[in-house]
Amino acid sequence: MTRLRPTAEPVLKRVFAKIGRPEASPFRPDDFQLRAVEAVREGDCIVTAPTGSGKTWIAEEAIRNIFTAGGRCWYASPLKALSNAKWVEFGERFGESSVGILTGDTKENTDAPILVGTTEILRNQLYDAMHRGEDLPCDLVVLDEAHYLGDRDRGVVWEEIMIYLPRRINLLLLSATVGNADEIASWLSRIREKPCRVIHEDRRPVPLYPLVLHPEGRIMPLLEKEDLYGKVRSLVEGGATHSRLQPPRFGEILEVMRKYRLLPAIFFLKSRSECDGALKSCPLDRGEDEDEAFHYELEGLLARFPYLADHRHLPHLERGRVASHHGGQLPAWKFLVETMMRRGHLDAIFATSTVAAGVNYPARTIVLFNSDIFNGRDFAPLTGTEFHQMTGRAGRRGLDRIGFLMVVPGRFMNIRHIRDLLCSGADDIRSQIRPDFSMVLNLLLSQTPADMRHILERSLAVEQARRRVKDGRSVKGDLLWRDFLRYLSFLKAEGFVDDEGRLTENGLWAAKLRLDHPLLIAECIKSDAFPADPSLLAAVIAPFVYDGDQDMRPRDKRRPARLLAEAFETVLEVIEPLADRMEKAGFTVNPLFLWPAQAVYDWSRGSSWDDVVRRMGVADGDMAMLVLRTADNLRQIASLKDTHPDLARRAAEAVEIILREPVLFGEGF
């Protein structure tokens, strides 16, 4: 295989001449930022603007206006990591004593006038306020990454907040990728009976220039007058785009990019294994002068997280200035990589698409090898929203005058699809609202079934159906209502709701179980099936949070400890009749597997992290997620201190046992 020969089309000479840092100038807010701040003073506001264009400044100014007037604000984001970052950032802006955080993992200063947290926590606070007949103590709610409204799994939470939020509380939605902002604003104006303005900004703060890397190493423009550049078109028509480099020679690609000053870069790859494997083709010595700032920063992070000193990827980061980033890694390692990239110390990150949304470390160039993406079920062509989330990382405001998208031809790259995405906007958001047992139980705390029908009729789903067809409102509303009645009927049959549609004694405490499988957990609580030992309790909760549809085959061939096997079998025996009734009623019930219980039990009993991960054969990040989600479920059980004090105490003890390094890695991050 011949080495790549770094060359570039002559037409790119004037483009590459723009590379460099822009001249420093005093900050002046853009017109769209000023208009957005004014709009949210008067009512609700949706801001759609490219990544890096200053949406956070709008949020900060809107919060400042409320804060200085003595009011209270809630800033909600979809990710714990984002919420943690905003907690630190807002603490620096407004004073640490004025900012609190609520994410489940972190709970600090919750009576502060500025509260940062995850969207699910905000939704739960609205449930509680409605139950108590109180108004949410807040004057402004900011929903960051508002395109999550269309997320298949979590979009319902965003929509619930918008429906339940008291009218007097102004709402600010921020996103880079909402294609139908006007439709959503119209819906909000109708259900909240107040104006909702859309502030839209198309201009990127750093212009994007798309490139193609020829298989021989020549850099070419992707477009020529909105069509494919001539040589790229010839490449596509000649079928050369299917001759995928085997394997992709990432080290050589970095050499080409370094020659033309296109680094730092984020390489988006298909899988975790590809991200890790990419490191192997990168040289461990760049042959450049020592960077004292790099080593100072790295030594500081390793002193804080000493268990990362033996991380298998540390040599690549330290000597090659490259790193992989994906969900299979420890939270602390991802934080270290993000910090080093954000501070300009890395040449490249090899990442899965999960990096595209919400993480604040743009690069000069993003590199795409695939025009499709795994959507949780299978591989599908990139959507406009996914593509614009990725390209939003290209070009660092204040550091770059121009950013680049580099497309690498190969087996999974449809260059024409990329061309079409460049010329299109974000996708429209579609409502994802649907009843589930937790929603029905929590709304019945404060609403009657008749109220529930009214709530469903106010949904975005009904609004969008009405716009599509003349009688869409009644048809979609009827479908949602019938689905609600199906859940209600089952809850009545199981004794959680009485014949009048009110929660029974069991229903009242079961409503506090705001988790994926509230009825199965409640059945175990009713039957006193959970073990007394906190370690065993954590272990038997773990299978409820594992969302895979297949049992894994751990490397560990030991028989499970007798106490664990007995506790797990007791839980299965108790929930099996209920699971059968649920399936007969048409509800999906996922099987419970033993291996998550074994993994969490070993961890809770003091086994080292490395030993547990090795024996189970799972990735660090997957094990960390299993522990964190188990802790989330245990916290819900711990909330039952009024009705089940002994169980609540044991659940709280179990949380303390399993939440330790390296799962958690320090306050403020």
KEZA-68009 format. One record per residue (C-alpha): residue number from 1; residue in one letter; x, y, z. Coordinates in pm, whole numbers. Example, Ala and Ser with C-alpha at 12.3 -4.5 7.8 and 13.67 -1.06 7.14 Angstrom:
2
SITE   i aa      X      Y      Z
SITE   1  A   1230   -450    780
SITE   2  S   1367   -106    714
//
This chain:
669
SITE   i aa      X      Y      Z
SITE   1  M      0      0      0
SITE   2  T    160    330   -108
SITE   3  R    174    617    138
SITE   4  L    -61    911    100
SITE   5  R     96   1200    -90
SITE   6  P    -11   1531     71
SITE   7  T   -119   1763   -210
SITE   8  A   -401   2010   -263
SITE   9  E   -595   2156   -552
SITE  10  P   -458   2501   -647
SITE  11  V   -803   2654   -599
SITE  12  L   -768   2585   -226
SITE  13  K   -468   2815   -187
SITE  14  R   -689   3118   -124
SITE  15  V   -911   2915    111
SITE  16  F   -621   2790    320
SITE  17  A   -487   3146    335
SITE  18  K   -784   3227    562
SITE  19  I   -666   2980    826
SITE  20  G   -561   3153   1143
SITE  21  R   -677   3331   1453
SITE  22  P   -907   3632   1402
SITE  23  E   -801   3965   1543
SITE  24  A   -909   4018   1902
SITE  25  S  -1195   4263   1938
SITE  26  P  -1428   4372   2218
SITE  27  F  -1736   4152   2251
SITE  28  R  -2047   4300   2098
SITE  29  P  -2367   4097   2106
SITE  30  D  -2521   4023   1771
SITE  31  D  -2860   4160   1679
SITE  32  F  -3028   3820   1713
SITE  33  Q  -2890   3785   2066
SITE  34  L  -3030   4121   2170
SITE  35  R  -3366   4043   2014
SITE  36  A  -3380   3709   2194
SITE  37  V  -3306   3864   2535
SITE  38  E  -3579   4120   2478
SITE  39  A  -3825   3855   2358
SITE  40  V  -3786   3639   2669
SITE  41  R  -3853   3944   2887
SITE  42  E  -4199   3963   2732
SITE  43  G  -4291   3597   2682
SITE  44  D  -4163   3265   2555
SITE  45  C  -3883   3242   2300
SITE  46  I  -3727   2978   2075
SITE  47  V  -3372   3051   1958
SITE  48  T  -3231   2848   1670
SITE  49  A  -2874   2936   1583
SITE  50  P  -2560   2744   1481
SITE  51  T  -2335   2591   1742
SITE  52  G  -2092   2847   1881
SITE  53  S  -2299   3149   1778
SITE  54  G  -2369   3261   2135
SITE  55  K  -2687   3094   2257
SITE  56  T  -2536   3056   2604
SITE  57  W  -2487   3435   2622
SITE  58  I  -2861   3476   2562
SITE  59  A  -2936   3235   2845
SITE  60  E  -2693   3413   3079
SITE  61  E  -2842   3755   3006
SITE  62  A  -3198   3627   3047
SITE  63  I  -3097   3467   3379
SITE  64  R  -2916   3785   3487
SITE  65  N  -3230   3993   3426
SITE  66  I  -3436   3764   3650
SITE  67  F  -3161   3720   3910
SITE  68  T  -3093   4093   3958
SITE  69  A  -3467   4150   4002
SITE  70  G  -3474   3894   4283
SITE  71  G  -3631   3614   4079
SITE  72  R  -3545   3246   4033
SITE  73  C  -3433   3051   3725
SITE  74  W  -3413   2685   3618
SITE  75  Y  -3161   2583   3352
SITE  76  A  -3227   2230   3223
SITE  77  S  -3008   2024   2989
SITE  78  P  -3033   1665   2864
SITE  79  L  -2696   1547   2997
SITE  80  K  -2551   1532   3346
SITE  81  A  -2211   1635   3209
SITE  82  L  -2363   1946   3048
SITE  83  S  -2546   2033   3369
SITE  84  N  -2227   1994   3570
SITE  85  A  -2038   2220   3328
SITE  86  K  -2310   2488   3346
SITE  87  W  -2313   2467   3726
SITE  88  V  -1943   2557   3733
SITE  89  E  -1979   2818   3459
SITE  90  F  -2278   2993   3617
SITE  91  G  -2111   2979   3958
SITE  92  E  -1825   3183   3811
SITE  93  R  -2071   3428   3653
SITE  94  F  -2321   3475   3935
SITE  95  G  -2136   3353   4245
SITE  96  E  -2119   2998   4376
SITE  97  S  -2370   3064   4655
SITE  98  S  -2629   3174   4397
SITE  99  V  -2618   2856   4184
SITE 100  G  -2732   2505   4276
SITE 101  I  -2744   2175   4091
SITE 102  L  -2979   1876   4076
SITE 103  T  -2883   1584   3853
SITE 104  G  -2941   1279   4068
SITE 105  D  -2567   1218   4102
SITE 106  T  -2508   1570   4232
SITE 107  K  -2733   1766   4467
SITE 108  E  -2593   2095   4595
SITE 109  N  -2742   2425   4711
SITE 110  T  -3089   2336   4585
SITE 111  D  -3252   2648   4735
SITE 112  A  -3031   2877   4525
SITE 113  P  -3203   3132   4299
SITE 114  I  -3036   2976   3992
SITE 115  L  -3081   2601   3965
SITE 116  V  -2912   2383   3702
SITE 117  G  -3014   2024   3639
SITE 118  T  -3132   1757   3402
SITE 119  T  -3463   1784   3223
SITE 120  E  -3608   1479   3398
SITE 121  I  -3548   1641   3738
SITE 122  L  -3735   1953   3628
SITE 123  R  -4026   1742   3501
SITE 124  N  -4037   1560   3836
SITE 125  Q  -4045   1892   4022
SITE 126  L  -4346   1991   3814
SITE 127  Y  -4518   1664   3910
SITE 128  D  -4453   1739   4278
SITE 129  A  -4569   2101   4254
SITE 130  M  -4895   1997   4086
SITE 131  H  -4949   1729   4353
SITE 132  R  -4904   1980   4635
SITE 133  G  -5118   2238   4457
SITE 134  E  -4824   2476   4452
SITE 135  D  -4664   2694   4187
SITE 136  L  -4312   2602   4081
SITE 137  P  -4087   2857   4259
SITE 138  C  -3935   2987   3939
SITE 139  D  -3964   3282   3700
SITE 140  L  -3770   3155   3397
SITE 141  V  -3704   2808   3257
SITE 142  V  -3427   2756   3000
SITE 143  L  -3437   2429   2805
SITE 144  D  -3100   2376   2639
SITE 145  E  -3059   2137   2342
SITE 146  A  -3431   2178   2276
SITE 147  H  -3417   1950   1971
SITE 148  Y  -3436   1664   2222
SITE 149  L  -3810   1731   2204
SITE 150  G  -3798   1500   1901
SITE 151  D  -3588   1229   2067
SITE 152  R  -3756    889   2042
SITE 153  D  -3684    790   2401
SITE 154  R  -3665   1117   2594
SITE 155  G  -3863   1369   2390
SITE 156  V  -4176   1304   2598
SITE 157  V  -4006   1466   2900
SITE 158  W  -3946   1792   2709
SITE 159  E  -4306   1797   2588
SITE 160  E  -4445   1728   2935
SITE 161  I  -4250   2025   3075
SITE 162  M  -4388   2255   2807
SITE 163  I  -4744   2139   2877
SITE 164  Y  -4727   2149   3259
SITE 165  L  -4518   2465   3305
SITE 166  P  -4728   2744   3464
SITE 167  R  -4814   3018   3220
SITE 168  R  -4652   3295   3427
SITE 169  I  -4306   3132   3394
SITE 170  N  -4135   3239   3073
SITE 171  L  -3974   2965   2865
SITE 172  L  -3652   2995   2663
SITE 173  L  -3569   2711   2422
SITE 174  L  -3217   2691   2273
SITE 175  S  -3103   2468   1987
SITE 176  A  -2888   2461   1677
SITE 177  T  -3117   2218   1499
SITE 178  V  -3493   2274   1500
SITE 179  G  -3637   2276   1149
SITE 180  N  -3997   2362   1243
SITE 181  A  -3945   2622   1513
SITE 182  D  -4241   2828   1386
SITE 183  E  -4477   2531   1422
SITE 184  I  -4359   2464   1777
SITE 185  A  -4389   2832   1866
SITE 186  S  -4745   2840   1732
SITE 187  W  -4833   2535   1944
SITE 188  L  -4676   2686   2256
SITE 189  S  -4858   3015   2200
SITE 190  R  -5188   2828   2181
SITE 191  I  -5151   2603   2485
SITE 192  R  -4977   2862   2706
SITE 193  E  -5190   3156   2589
SITE 194  K  -4895   3392   2561
SITE 195  P  -4667   3497   2275
SITE 196  C  -4376   3275   2172
SITE 197  R  -4128   3441   1938
SITE 198  V  -3883   3260   1715
SITE 199  I  -3537   3415   1685
SITE 200  H  -3356   3246   1399
SITE 201  E  -2995   3297   1297
SITE 202  D  -2843   3116    996
SITE 203  R  -2497   3271    993
SITE 204  R  -2223   3057   1140
SITE 205  P  -1977   3247   1360
SITE 206  V  -1699   3060   1178
SITE 207  P  -1766   2983    808
SITE 208  L  -1757   2617    705
SITE 209  Y  -1568   2501    396
SITE 210  P  -1626   2139    281
SITE 211  L  -1335   1932    149
SITE 212  V  -1275   1582     11
SITE 213  L   -960   1378     73
SITE 214  H   -877   1177   -238
SITE 215  P   -764    816   -165
SITE 216  E   -414    916   -282
SITE 217  G   -388   1206    -34
SITE 218  R   -496   1504   -248
SITE 219  I   -730   1755    -83
SITE 220  M  -1007   1888   -308
SITE 221  P  -1310   2112   -263
SITE 222  L  -1632   1917   -218
SITE 223  L  -1852   2171   -394
SITE 224  E  -1838   2395   -694
SITE 225  K  -2138   2631   -722
SITE 226  E  -2350   2404   -496
SITE 227  D  -2275   2097   -710
SITE 228  L  -1995   1848   -669
SITE 229  Y  -1651   1973   -765
SITE 230  G  -1558   1831  -1106
SITE 231  K  -1286   1590   -990
SITE 232  V  -1503   1478   -698
SITE 233  R  -1789   1410   -936
SITE 234  S  -1554   1203  -1151
SITE 235  L  -1441   1018   -840
SITE 236  V  -1802    937   -748
SITE 237  E  -1905    838  -1099
SITE 238  G  -1594    624  -1139
SITE 239  G  -1679    420   -831
SITE 240  A  -1351    503   -661
SITE 241  T  -1540    617   -353
SITE 242  H  -1607    252   -273
SITE 243  S  -1239    158   -254
SITE 244  R  -1221    201    123
SITE 245  L   -872    228    268
SITE 246  Q   -808    -97    460
SITE 247  P   -764     -2    734
SITE 248  P   -797    378    723
SITE 249  R   -446    516    767
SITE 250  F   -527    774   1030
SITE 251  G   -164    859   1101
SITE 252  E   -104    944    736
SITE 253  I   -430   1139    718
SITE 254  L   -311   1343   1015
SITE 255  E     16   1413    831
SITE 256  V   -179   1548    532
SITE 257  M   -396   1763    757
SITE 258  R    -98   1889    956
SITE 259  K     79   2002    638
SITE 260  Y   -220   2220    546
SITE 261  R   -288   2340    904
SITE 262  L   -624   2164    929
SITE 263  L   -570   2042   1287
SITE 264  P   -707   2001   1550
SITE 265  A   -970   1764   1417
SITE 266  I  -1256   1545   1534
SITE 267  F  -1285   1220   1340
SITE 268  F  -1638   1075   1355
SITE 269  L  -1628    696   1327
SITE 270  K  -1888    421   1331
SITE 271  S  -1804    228   1645
SITE 272  R  -1613    228   1969
SITE 273  S  -1372    -33   1835
SITE 274  E  -1295    184   1531
SITE 275  C  -1223    481   1760
SITE 276  D   -983    278   1974
SITE 277  G   -831    106   1672
SITE 278  A   -759    440   1504
SITE 279  L   -502    518   1771
SITE 280  K   -288    224   1662
SITE 281  S   -208    381   1326
SITE 282  C   -104    714   1480
SITE 283  P    265    769   1562
SITE 284  L    354    789   1930
SITE 285  D    605   1066   1868
SITE 286  R    511   1371   1664
SITE 287  G    873   1492   1666
SITE 288  E    783   1838   1792
SITE 289  D    922   2050   2075
SITE 290  E    806   1981   2428
SITE 291  D    496   2174   2530
SITE 292  E    522   2277   2895
SITE 293  A    158   2383   2916
SITE 294  F     48   2043   2788
SITE 295  H    243   1854   3053
SITE 296  Y    137   2094   3328
SITE 297  E   -231   2044   3244
SITE 298  L   -197   1667   3208
SITE 299  E     -5   1627   3534
SITE 300  G   -273   1828   3713
SITE 301  L   -553   1607   3580
SITE 302  L   -365   1286   3658
SITE 303  A   -295   1408   4010
SITE 304  R   -667   1458   4050
SITE 305  F   -756   1121   3894
SITE 306  P   -455    900   3983
SITE 307  Y   -633    582   3871
SITE 308  L   -603    710   3512
SITE 309  A   -223    700   3523
SITE 310  D   -230    342   3394
SITE 311  H   -499    400   3131
SITE 312  R   -409    204   2820
SITE 313  H   -465    507   2595
SITE 314  L   -252    748   2798
SITE 315  P     63    695   2584
SITE 316  H   -131    791   2270
SITE 317  L   -260   1106   2437
SITE 318  E     72   1201   2597
SITE 319  R    311   1122   2313
SITE 320  G     86   1120   2007
SITE 321  R   -158   1399   2110
SITE 322  V   -454   1190   1997
SITE 323  A   -736   1021   2190
SITE 324  S  -1054    824   2139
SITE 325  H  -1383    931   2297
SITE 326  H  -1697    719   2326
SITE 327  G  -1954    574   2564
SITE 328  G  -1740    275   2652
SITE 329  Q  -1495    486   2852
SITE 330  L  -1486    598   3212
SITE 331  P  -1648    937   3280
SITE 332  A  -1321   1068   3425
SITE 333  W  -1121    967   3117
SITE 334  K  -1372   1134   2887
SITE 335  F  -1352   1446   3102
SITE 336  L   -971   1442   3078
SITE 337  V   -984   1405   2699
SITE 338  E  -1245   1680   2667
SITE 339  T  -1040   1914   2884
SITE 340  M   -719   1858   2690
SITE 341  M   -897   1905   2358
SITE 342  R  -1082   2216   2472
SITE 343  R   -754   2373   2586
SITE 344  G   -591   2309   2250
SITE 345  H   -351   2034   2353
SITE 346  L   -463   1755   2118
SITE 347  D   -431   1713   1744
SITE 348  A   -730   1484   1705
SITE 349  I  -1010   1297   1877
SITE 350  F  -1159    980   1728
SITE 351  A  -1519    981   1840
SITE 352  T  -1857    823   1790
SITE 353  S  -2147   1050   1700
SITE 354  T  -2245   1088   2067
SITE 355  V  -1977   1356   2091
SITE 356  A  -2162   1575   1839
SITE 357  A  -2436   1697   2070
SITE 358  G  -2375   1917   2366
SITE 359  V  -2002   1878   2435
SITE 360  N  -1816   2206   2409
SITE 361  Y  -1485   2140   2240
SITE 362  P  -1494   2234   1873
SITE 363  A  -1204   2171   1636
SITE 364  R  -1079   2339   1321
SITE 365  T  -1189   2040   1112
SITE 366  I  -1434   1756   1147
SITE 367  V  -1370   1443    941
SITE 368  L  -1646   1211    818
SITE 369  F  -1586    857    692
SITE 370  N  -1953    757    691
SITE 371  S  -2272    913    563
SITE 372  D  -2482    689    786
SITE 373  I  -2514    650   1162
SITE 374  F  -2635    390   1410
SITE 375  N  -2968    516   1544
SITE 376  G  -3005    264   1825
SITE 377  R  -3165     -1   1604
SITE 378  D  -2972    -10   1277
SITE 379  F  -2759    205   1047
SITE 380  A  -2949    476    863
SITE 381  P  -2845    777    650
SITE 382  L  -2744   1083    849
SITE 383  T  -3036   1316    913
SITE 384  G  -3008   1691    875
SITE 385  T  -3014   1735   1252
SITE 386  E  -2736   1478   1311
SITE 387  F  -2522   1625   1033
SITE 388  H  -2556   1982   1154
SITE 389  Q  -2478   1876   1511
SITE 390  M  -2152   1726   1380
SITE 391  T  -2053   2012   1151
SITE 392  G  -2135   2256   1431
SITE 393  R  -1810   2143   1594
SITE 394  A  -1600   2271   1301
SITE 395  G  -1439   2608   1362
SITE 396  R  -1355   2754   1702
SITE 397  R  -1500   3097   1771
SITE 398  G  -1222   3336   1862
SITE 399  L   -956   3087   1747
SITE 400  D  -1045   3023   1381
SITE 401  R  -1141   3243   1089
SITE 402  I  -1259   2937    896
SITE 403  G  -1359   2579    979
SITE 404  F  -1359   2269    760
SITE 405  L  -1556   1954    692
SITE 406  M  -1338   1684    538
SITE 407  V  -1512   1392    368
SITE 408  V  -1311   1071    320
SITE 409  P  -1442    845     39
SITE 410  G  -1507    487    130
SITE 411  R  -1750    199    146
SITE 412  F  -1992    374    382
SITE 413  M  -1965    724    238
SITE 414  N  -2233    858      1
SITE 415  I  -2081   1188   -106
SITE 416  R  -2398   1301   -282
SITE 417  H  -2589   1258     44
SITE 418  I  -2336   1481    220
SITE 419  R  -2377   1737    -59
SITE 420  D  -2754   1732     -7
SITE 421  L  -2718   1771    370
SITE 422  L  -2491   2073    326
SITE 423  C  -2762   2239    122
SITE 424  S  -3045   2151    360
SITE 425  G  -3143   2263    708
SITE 426  A  -3224   2078   1027
SITE 427  D  -3507   1824   1033
SITE 428  D  -3851   1902   1165
SITE 429  I  -3923   1784   1518
SITE 430  R  -4206   1535   1562
SITE 431  S  -4385   1481   1891
SITE 432  Q  -4280   1171   2084
SITE 433  I  -4542   1194   2359
SITE 434  R  -4698    870   2477
SITE 435  P  -4840    754   2809
SITE 436  D  -4648    515   3032
SITE 437  F  -4711    384   3381
SITE 438  S  -4493    644   3553
SITE 439  M  -4658    933   3369
SITE 440  V  -5010    810   3445
SITE 441  L  -4936    750   3814
SITE 442  N  -4774   1092   3856
SITE 443  L  -5046   1284   3678
SITE 444  L  -5316   1108   3880
SITE 445  L  -5152   1259   4189
SITE 446  S  -5310   1589   4088
SITE 447  Q  -5539   1526   3790
SITE 448  T  -5854   1333   3717
SITE 449  P  -5881   1104   3413
SITE 450  A  -6091   1376   3249
SITE 451  D  -5808   1625   3312
SITE 452  M  -5572   1377   3151
SITE 453  R  -5773   1380   2831
SITE 454  H  -5747   1758   2821
SITE 455  I  -5369   1736   2875
SITE 456  L  -5329   1489   2587
SITE 457  E  -5541   1711   2362
SITE 458  R  -5293   1994   2431
SITE 459  S  -4996   1789   2309
SITE 460  L  -4775   1873   2013
SITE 461  A  -4874   1535   1866
SITE 462  V  -5234   1649   1837
SITE 463  E  -5128   1988   1701
SITE 464  Q  -4917   1826   1429
SITE 465  A  -5192   1580   1341
SITE 466  R  -5437   1868   1311
SITE 467  R  -5206   2045   1069
SITE 468  R  -5165   1734    854
SITE 469  V  -5529   1638    817
SITE 470  K  -5857   1816    880
SITE 471  D  -5974   1585   1158
SITE 472  G  -5627   1508   1288
SITE 473  R  -5695   1661   1628
SITE 474  S  -5972   1422   1721
SITE 475  V  -5810   1116   1560
SITE 476  K  -5470   1161   1730
SITE 477  G  -5631   1271   2053
SITE 478  D  -5851    962   2054
SITE 479  L  -5549    737   1995
SITE 480  L  -5359    893   2286
SITE 481  W  -5671    875   2505
SITE 482  R  -5728    507   2427
SITE 483  D  -5365    436   2508
SITE 484  F  -5404    620   2840
SITE 485  L  -5718    419   2922
SITE 486  R  -5526     98   2860
SITE 487  Y  -5269    195   3122
SITE 488  L  -5541    321   3357
SITE 489  S  -5737     -3   3330
SITE 490  F  -5431   -211   3415
SITE 491  L  -5343     12   3712
SITE 492  K  -5699    -33   3842
SITE 493  A  -5679   -411   3804
SITE 494  E  -5350   -414   3998
SITE 495  G  -5485   -203   4282
SITE 496  F  -5291    118   4221
SITE 497  V  -5599    318   4113
SITE 498  D  -5956    292   4246
SITE 499  D  -6277    282   4046
SITE 500  E  -6310    661   4068
SITE 501  G  -5971    714   3904
SITE 502  R  -5793    812   4226
SITE 503  L  -5465    667   4342
SITE 504  T  -5490    408   4618
SITE 505  E  -5247    394   4908
SITE 506  N  -5018    175   4696
SITE 507  G  -5060    407   4401
SITE 508  L  -4951    709   4603
SITE 509  W  -4612    565   4694
SITE 510  A  -4568    387   4359
SITE 511  A  -4596    727   4187
SITE 512  K  -4266    824   4352
SITE 513  L  -4089    545   4160
SITE 514  R  -3998    760   3861
SITE 515  L  -3809    493   3676
SITE 516  D  -3842    263   3375
SITE 517  H  -4023    -26   3547
SITE 518  P  -4227    120   3834
SITE 519  L  -4481   -165   3852
SITE 520  L  -4223   -443   3866
SITE 521  I  -4029   -262   4138
SITE 522  A  -4353   -186   4323
SITE 523  E  -4453   -552   4310
SITE 524  C  -4126   -647   4479
SITE 525  I  -4182   -382   4744
SITE 526  K  -4539   -497   4810
SITE 527  S  -4418   -855   4844
SITE 528  D  -4118   -762   5060
SITE 529  A  -3901   -942   4804
SITE 530  F  -3598   -714   4818
SITE 531  P  -3307   -837   5034
SITE 532  A  -3210   -668   5359
SITE 533  D  -2842   -643   5274
SITE 534  P  -2765   -314   5087
SITE 535  S  -2513   -484   4856
SITE 536  L  -2767   -748   4757
SITE 537  L  -3032   -478   4716
SITE 538  A  -2810   -288   4472
SITE 539  A  -2738   -614   4291
SITE 540  V  -3102   -714   4233
SITE 541  I  -3193   -362   4118
SITE 542  A  -2921   -368   3849
SITE 543  P  -3105   -607   3612
SITE 544  F  -3400   -365   3601
SITE 545  V  -3182    -89   3452
SITE 546  Y  -2999   -296   3190
SITE 547  D  -3174   -204   2865
SITE 548  G  -3006   -453   2632
SITE 549  D  -3234   -706   2466
SITE 550  Q  -2987   -993   2488
SITE 551  D  -2808  -1159   2776
SITE 552  M  -2433  -1107   2764
SITE 553  R  -2184  -1388   2807
SITE 554  P  -1949  -1269   3081
SITE 555  R  -1600  -1413   3088
SITE 556  D  -1654  -1495   3454
SITE 557  K  -1758  -1863   3473
SITE 558  R  -1798  -1871   3853
SITE 559  R  -2127  -1969   4001
SITE 560  P  -2295  -1667   4158
SITE 561  A  -2272  -1642   4535
SITE 562  R  -2551  -1839   4703
SITE 563  L  -2703  -1529   4865
SITE 564  L  -2705  -1344   4532
SITE 565  A  -2858  -1639   4346
SITE 566  E  -3131  -1674   4608
SITE 567  A  -3209  -1301   4612
SITE 568  F  -3227  -1287   4231
SITE 569  E  -3449  -1596   4215
SITE 570  T  -3684  -1447   4476
SITE 571  V  -3726  -1133   4264
SITE 572  L  -3796  -1339   3951
SITE 573  E  -4058  -1551   4129
SITE 574  V  -4238  -1240   4258
SITE 575  I  -4251  -1047   3931
SITE 576  E  -4321  -1339   3697
SITE 577  P  -4703  -1344   3751
SITE 578  L  -4722   -966   3707
SITE 579  A  -4502   -979   3397
SITE 580  D  -4734  -1242   3249
SITE 581  R  -5039  -1021   3315
SITE 582  M  -4863   -721   3161
SITE 583  E  -4772   -913   2846
SITE 584  K  -5129  -1044   2810
SITE 585  A  -5249   -684   2834
SITE 586  G  -5013   -584   2551
SITE 587  F  -4731   -424   2750
SITE 588  T  -4369   -505   2672
SITE 589  V  -4171   -662   2956
SITE 590  N  -3796   -703   2910
SITE 591  P  -3629  -1012   3059
SITE 592  L  -3406   -973   3363
SITE 593  F  -3051  -1109   3334
SITE 594  L  -2823  -1224   3612
SITE 595  W  -2493  -1076   3490
SITE 596  P  -2574   -712   3584
SITE 597  A  -2660   -831   3934
SITE 598  Q  -2331  -1021   3957
SITE 599  A  -2133   -720   3832
SITE 600  V  -2289   -473   4075
SITE 601  Y  -2270   -724   4362
SITE 602  D  -1896   -777   4310
SITE 603  W  -1842   -401   4289
SITE 604  S  -2052   -333   4600
SITE 605  R  -1859   -598   4793
SITE 606  G  -1525   -428   4737
SITE 607  S  -1384   -592   4424
SITE 608  S  -1153   -362   4230
SITE 609  W  -1291   -187   3924
SITE 610  D  -1045   -354   3689
SITE 611  D  -1130   -699   3825
SITE 612  V  -1505   -650   3781
SITE 613  V  -1471   -515   3428
SITE 614  R  -1234   -796   3331
SITE 615  R  -1446  -1076   3478
SITE 616  M  -1768   -941   3328
SITE 617  G  -1613   -863   2990
SITE 618  V  -1785   -523   2970
SITE 619  A  -1647   -183   2873
SITE 620  D  -1557     67   3145
SITE 621  G  -1823    309   3029
SITE 622  D  -2095     45   3015
SITE 623  M  -2014    -69   3366
SITE 624  A  -2011    291   3489
SITE 625  M  -2349    352   3326
SITE 626  L  -2489     35   3487
SITE 627  V  -2375    154   3830
SITE 628  L  -2503    510   3778
SITE 629  R  -2845    397   3657
SITE 630  T  -2869    147   3941
SITE 631  A  -2798    435   4180
SITE 632  D  -3071    642   4013
SITE 633  N  -3323    362   4072
SITE 634  L  -3209    314   4431
SITE 635  R  -3261    686   4494
SITE 636  Q  -3622    649   4383
SITE 637  I  -3669    368   4633
SITE 638  A  -3494    578   4898
SITE 639  S  -3763    846   4846
SITE 640  L  -4017    611   5009
SITE 641  K  -3898    698   5360
SITE 642  D  -4250    789   5477
SITE 643  T  -4413    462   5373
SITE 644  H  -4120    216   5368
SITE 645  P  -3858    367   5601
SITE 646  D  -3645     54   5645
SITE 647  L  -3626    -17   5272
SITE 648  A  -3558    350   5199
SITE 649  R  -3269    349   5446
SITE 650  R  -3117     36   5290
SITE 651  A  -3152    185   4941
SITE 652  A  -2971    502   5052
SITE 653  E  -2693    288   5200
SITE 654  A  -2668     94   4874
SITE 655  V  -2620    419   4680
SITE 656  E  -2329    515   4904
SITE 657  I  -2170    172   4860
SITE 658  I  -2169    167   4479
SITE 659  L  -2097    535   4404
SITE 660  R  -1724    568   4443
SITE 661  E  -1428    626   4215
SITE 662  P  -1393    571   3928
SITE 663  V  -1769    598   3871
SITE 664  L  -1781    943   4027
SITE 665  F  -1479   1167   3997
SITE 666  G  -1518   1481   4205
SITE 667  E  -1750   1771   4268
SITE 668  G  -1822   2023   4000
SITE 669  F  -1751   1794   3708
//
